Amino acid sequence: MDDSAGRGNGNESDASSPPPADALKELRRLLLVAEEAQVSKLQERLDDPEIHAEDVSRVLPEAIVIRSAKDDNLTRVLQPTVEKAILTSVRRDPQVLVDALFPVMGPAIRKAISSTLASMLESFNETLERSFSVQGIQWRLEAWRTGKPLAEVILLRTLVYRVEQVFLIHRKTGLLLHHVSATAAGVEDADMVAGMLTAIRDFVHDSFGGKEGDSLDTFQVGELSVWVEQGPQAALAAVIRGNAPKELRGVFTEAIEKIHGEQAAALQAFDGDAMPFERSRPHLEACLKGERQKKAERAPGARNRRAIQLLRAAVTVLLVALAVWAVAAARRNRFWDAYLERLAAQPGIVVTAAGRRGGKYFVSGLRDPLAADPVAMLPGSSLSAGNVASDWKPYQALVPEFIAKRARYVLEPPATVTLAARDGALVAAGSASSRWIEEARARSRAIAGITRYDDSGLTDADAGELDSLRRRIEGRVLLFPRGSSDLPPAETAKLRDTASDVKEVALLAAALGRTLRVEVIGRGDSVGSVDANLVLSRRRAERVASELRPDGREGEGLTLIPAGVGSTRPLRPEVTEEDRDWNRSVSFHLVLADAGPAGSSRP
């Protein structure tokens, strides 16, 4: 009993105490409550984009500065993005970029335009003053002789001196810090010039010795002088055209002193970046001095000197005029010789005399009317008709192409005939009418240069047409009804065509000098008596023959002979009814004969 009671008490004690896992969790919460709050805040900052962006914005400027000081990777990475952003902005609204650049570009453009106009007006005024003077002529001749522009020659002859280029060079490294130019052209590579100036200085020092502080102050390069003004950290090199006064070196000294005074720290810390020395431009531009001659200094001092200059100018002008005249004369003579060569090469033109008379060229000779026109050939030789006198006598050239042209003019051949001149013979080929063939044979004797006329290649078109008509008429058969000599309507049209063809054959035969005999043959079938069919066939032949004589008589050279043969000469053996229809008909036979004397004819 006691044992069961004791066990019961132990169970109650276990139920009242917390489980071990919950106790451990509670203990961890009590110990790490502050850290859990911090972790929650950190997670919140990471999950919130706005807080994350704000944190990055605080350190971004410093990060960019630190990274840019180490290398150029950040610039290289951002460059495509920046370029793309600018391009997108310009495409969307170019006015934004225009408004941003306006304060900078406006003054720069105005300054460049003003400088260019001032230089142009100065050169223009100087050119106008000297254009019609003795010196102006001399300067133009010098420009032509040397190949220099006239403005450059005037500048060289009226200039006392001018500082054209100024270079600011770092003494220790020999690198170019800044450069200005008095002209728009400047130099193509100012860095290379600065390097060469430094190399020249080192070469002189190494070759000729000297103290450590000694330097090269002046040297000459053709028409240009280079003055070098040394400073502790930098040197100023000026390129001068003309004879500059010694006082100019004081200007250079003052400029280099001001640059050292204003940019001593930048010169001391120079690491290759020349951008900070853009501030030195005003001091360098102040060195671009210049001086032009006064008009009183340019004018000759004595009268005899002006006379000598005038004489020299006159002689020079005369020599130039003579040279121009000689060149022009040689050029005209070359054109004239070329023109004569072209004339000599033309068929049908014979030059008998040519030369120059009374300030004009003249040419005379023989010309075939079919040859090219000599006057029309002048423009191609750069000669005008007013400068050339021509005298041409007509003649007939025995050139094959001219003979053929002349034959076409005389014979007037149809389009179906070709004419060609070969070895003194005129050869005709193609087809033509009998009449043209006969006339061409007679006319060809009057063509110059023809020894014989060959028309063996010609086809008589009339004879061919005559033969075609004859075959067409003989192939035509007129059919009659049984027991009648009257043609049905269907056969009447065939009879009219036959009459027209017979008339045409008669005309062609007469043109060929031949006569025509037309045999009109009437027939009958085998039905009925032979005598009856013979009489009927005779009436059929006479009826058709009368229709072939519209005016009631036969024409000249035409003879119609009607004949009835009955059923003795059938066209077809009578096997079918159609065969009998063909035998009740009239057919034709044509006989052509040459016309004999006194109207007789022979076949």
Salt bridges, closest charged atoms under 4 A:
GLU26 OE2 - ARG29 NH2 2.30
GLU54 OE2 - ARG58 NH2 2.89
ASP55 OD1 - ARG45 NH2 2.40
ASP55 OD1 - ARG58 NH1 2.67
ASP71 OD2 - ARG67 NH2 3.48
GLU122 OE2 - ARG292 NH1 3.24
GLU126 OE2 - ARG130 NE 3.92
GLU126 OE1 - ARG292 NH2 3.76
GLU126 OE2 - ARG298 NH1 2.86
GLU129 OE2 - LYS295 NZ 3.29
GLU142 OE2 - ARG157 NH2 2.50
GLU164 OE2 - ARG162 NH2 2.97
GLU164 OE2 - ARG241 NE 2.62
ASP202 OD1 - ARG201 NH2 3.29
ASP206 OD1 - HIS205 ND1 3.86
GLU223 OE1 - ARG241 NH1 3.21
GLU229 OE1 - ARG249 NH1 3.31
GLU254 OE2 - LYS258 NZ 3.21
GLU262 OE1 - HIS283 NE2 2.97
GLU278 OE1 - HIS178 ND1 3.63
GLU278 OE2 - ARG281 NE 3.26
GLU285 OE2 - ARG281 NH1 3.10
ASP368 OD2 - ARG406 NH2 2.73
GLU438 OE2 - ARG441 NH1 3.18
GLU439 OE2 - ARG435 NE 3.39
ASP455 OD2 - ARG441 NE 2.61
ASP467 OD1 - ARG470 NH2 2.76
ASP467 OD2 - ARG471 NH1 1.90
GLU474 OE1 - ARG470 NH1 3.26
GLU474 OE2 - HIS589 ND1 3.47
ASP486 OD1 - ARG543 NH1 2.65
GLU491 OE1 - LYS494 NZ 3.05
ASP501 OD1 - ARG472 NH2 3.06
ASP501 OD2 - ARG476 NH2 3.17
GLU519 OE2 - ARG517 NE 3.95
ASP525 OD2 - ARG482 NE 3.87
ASP525 OD2 - ARG584 NH1 2.76
GLU542 OE2 - ARG538 NE 2.90
GLU547 OE2 - ARG543 NE 3.90
ASP551 OD2 - ARG553 NE 3.93
GLU554 OE2 - ARG549 NH2 3.25
GLU574 OE1 - ARG580 NE 3.75
GLU577 OE2 - ARG482 NH2 2.59
GLU577 OE1 - ARG580 NH1 3.38
GLU578 OE2 - ARG572 NH1 3.80
ASP579 OD1 - ARG572 NH1 3.65
ASP581 OD1 - ARG584 NH2 2.18
ASP594 OD1 - ARG514 NE 3.47
